Amino acid sequence: MASVGEASERGDRVQKKQDGHACSRFMEAEDKSIPDVIADLEAGEGLCDRHRKDCFIVHEVEERRTRIERDGEDFFVPHSLFAPWVDSRLFPVEEADSEDLPDWL
């Protein structure tokens, strides 16, 4: 359980954030740019998921999310979810076996 002093200190940090005088930890969170693994993607690039055998087309990388398409359906995926997915499971369509590719691609 937090002591009165600790609770007061946390309250001061929250107030500073609200007043526009953010602590350094808050500033670091705001300064983060688009993750490199996402920034390297190009519009029109095809990606395949190595576990689900799904494929996607990248349409747009925005400030906080990426717009992808699968079989005519658009998805807007936040970078916090998309970056680990791209890094661990998605690979370029060019590296896929042609029999694994869907007809719409």
C-alpha positions as CSV (number, residue, x, y, z in Angstrom):
1,M,0.0,0.0,0.0
2,A,1.3,3.4,-0.9
3,S,2.2,5.9,1.8
4,V,0.6,9.4,1.9
5,G,3.9,10.8,0.6
6,E,4.0,8.4,-2.3
7,A,0.4,9.1,-3.2
8,S,1.0,12.8,-3.1
9,E,4.1,12.5,-5.3
10,R,2.0,10.5,-7.9
11,G,-0.7,13.1,-7.7
12,D,1.9,15.8,-8.4
13,R,3.2,13.9,-11.5
14,V,-0.4,13.6,-12.8
15,Q,-1.0,17.3,-12.2
16,K,2.3,18.1,-14.1
17,K,1.1,16.1,-17.1
18,Q,-2.3,17.9,-17.1
19,D,-0.6,21.3,-16.8
20,G,1.6,20.5,-19.9
21,H,4.8,20.1,-17.9
22,A,5.3,16.4,-18.4
23,C,7.8,14.3,-16.6
24,S,10.6,12.8,-18.7
25,R,8.9,9.3,-18.8
26,F,5.8,10.9,-20.2
27,M,7.8,12.8,-22.8
28,E,9.6,9.7,-23.9
29,A,6.3,8.0,-24.6
30,E,5.2,10.9,-26.8
31,D,8.5,11.1,-28.7
32,K,8.4,7.5,-29.9
33,S,8.3,7.3,-33.7
34,I,6.9,4.6,-35.9
35,P,8.7,1.4,-35.2
36,D,11.4,0.6,-37.8
37,V,9.9,-2.7,-38.7
38,I,6.7,-0.8,-39.7
39,A,8.4,2.2,-41.1
40,D,10.2,0.0,-43.6
41,L,6.9,-1.2,-45.1
42,E,5.7,0.3,-48.4
43,A,2.2,0.8,-49.7
44,G,1.1,-2.1,-51.9
45,E,3.5,-4.5,-50.1
46,G,2.1,-8.0,-49.6
47,L,2.8,-9.9,-46.3
48,C,2.0,-13.5,-45.4
49,D,1.4,-14.9,-41.9
50,R,3.6,-18.0,-41.4
51,H,1.2,-19.5,-38.8
52,R,-2.3,-18.8,-40.1
53,K,-1.5,-18.8,-43.9
54,D,-3.3,-15.5,-44.3
55,C,-1.9,-12.8,-46.6
56,F,-2.4,-9.0,-46.3
57,I,-1.6,-5.9,-48.4
58,V,-0.2,-2.8,-46.7
59,H,-2.2,0.2,-47.8
60,E,-0.9,3.0,-45.5
61,V,1.4,3.5,-42.5
62,E,-0.1,6.2,-40.4
63,E,1.3,7.9,-37.2
64,R,-0.3,5.4,-34.8
65,R,-1.6,2.6,-36.9
66,T,-1.2,0.7,-40.2
67,R,-4.0,0.1,-42.7
68,I,-3.9,-3.4,-44.2
69,E,-6.3,-5.3,-46.4
70,R,-7.2,-9.0,-46.5
71,D,-9.5,-10.2,-49.3
72,G,-11.1,-6.8,-49.8
73,E,-11.6,-6.1,-46.1
74,D,-9.7,-3.2,-44.5
75,F,-8.1,-3.4,-41.0
76,F,-6.6,-0.6,-39.0
77,V,-4.0,-2.1,-36.6
78,P,-2.2,-0.1,-33.9
79,H,1.6,-0.1,-34.1
80,S,1.8,-1.6,-30.6
81,L,0.1,-4.8,-31.9
82,F,1.4,-4.7,-35.5
83,A,5.1,-4.3,-34.9
84,P,5.5,-7.6,-32.9
85,W,3.4,-9.4,-35.5
86,V,5.4,-8.1,-38.4
87,D,8.7,-8.9,-36.6
88,S,7.8,-12.5,-35.6
89,R,5.2,-13.9,-38.0
90,L,4.8,-11.9,-41.2
91,F,7.1,-12.2,-44.3
92,P,7.1,-10.8,-47.8
93,V,4.7,-12.5,-50.3
94,E,7.7,-13.0,-52.7
95,E,9.1,-15.5,-50.2
96,A,5.9,-17.6,-50.1
97,D,5.2,-20.7,-52.1
98,S,2.8,-19.9,-54.9
99,E,0.4,-22.7,-53.7
100,D,0.1,-20.9,-50.3
101,L,-1.1,-17.7,-51.9
102,P,-4.8,-16.8,-52.0
103,D,-6.5,-16.2,-55.3
104,W,-7.4,-12.6,-54.5
105,L,-3.7,-11.7,-54.1
